[in-house]
Amino acid sequence: MLKTLWNSISPPKSAAPEEAAVFDRRKLKLLFEHFPIGKKLRYYPEYLRDIVLHTIIIAYRVNGHFLYAHDAVLLDDEGYPHGFLLAGDKILATEKVKTFQLLVPDTTEMELKLDYFTRAELGRAGQFRHGNVITLLTDSKGRGIPTVDTKVERRQVMNEGPYEDSSTIIVTPDLDSLTVADKRRKQRVETSIKADLYLGADAPSVPCILGDFSERFLRLRIADPAAIMPPMEPEERVVVEFDLGESSSLPCRFRGKVFRRVNDFCVIQIDQIFKYGEFQKINMMDIVEIKTGLLNQRS
């Protein structure tokens, strides 16, 4: 009787709330804008940022359904996804999405172009071992560089559709990792040390000042205020050398190509560093060591 009385004076329990949507529509909108089906991308495996390869998104996989055209993503007037068009003109509402994945080509053969030590870092199973992280990145029209981490689920040979008999990789994007980094904030180290620019093997050096150094670029300005940068063509191969002082017993010497040239300065895209008696591909540890040296230069 007490239980009956208690139930009569207690408010009725509200109905169980609807299950929250698994995916954030804002994040999906950002993903579809920067990583649409058919977009050519760059990527690096297992956070090895010095191993940059190329790929393309060939399909989305939503709740196990493959979507091969970006038109299958249904957007509202504000560009937010509200559903997906499946085979047979069926529509899957966004709030019903339980799994969302990307399909990319199996680019294992690209590993053959890497050097022995880089392949060793990837391990015997290679870049597409189950659980490996593949970071996708692309360029955008603005200042940002969109990136997203994905996890390798499995390798799959397609048994139907436009990519039948093709080996592909299914990856699951981590939408929480989706960011658009500012290009101008690419960890540049500003400095003003002397540098030498060489336009040819037998050419005399052009005295310059190193203005800043980042992961893949360095900016030089002409040392003589009354002079201008010598003529240089885009993509022209050059060598740059500068001294880190007490923090290094040897000068830093790079080989790269001209990215931009104006009268006052030039930007060089670097890809090789001189060490152990020869030019080698520059890696992240080289960059970290040089940045540390530049940041600890004595004034």
Buried (B, 14 or more C-beta within 10 A) or exposed (E): EEEEEEEEEEEEEEEEEEEEEEBEBEBBBBBBEBBBBEEEBBBBBBEBBBBEBEBEBBBBBBEEBBBBEEEBBBEEEEEBBEBBBBEEEEEBEBBEBEEBBBBBBBBEEBBEEBEEEBBEBBEEEEBBBEEBBBBBBBEEEEEBBBBBBBBBBEBBEBEEEEBEEBBBBBBBBBBEBBEBBEEEEEEBBEBEBEBBBBBEEEEEEBBBBBBBBBBBBBBBBBBEEEEEBEEBEEEBBBBBBBBBEEBEEEEBBBBBBBBEBEEEBBBBBBBBBBEEEEBBBBBEEBBEBBBEBBEEBEE
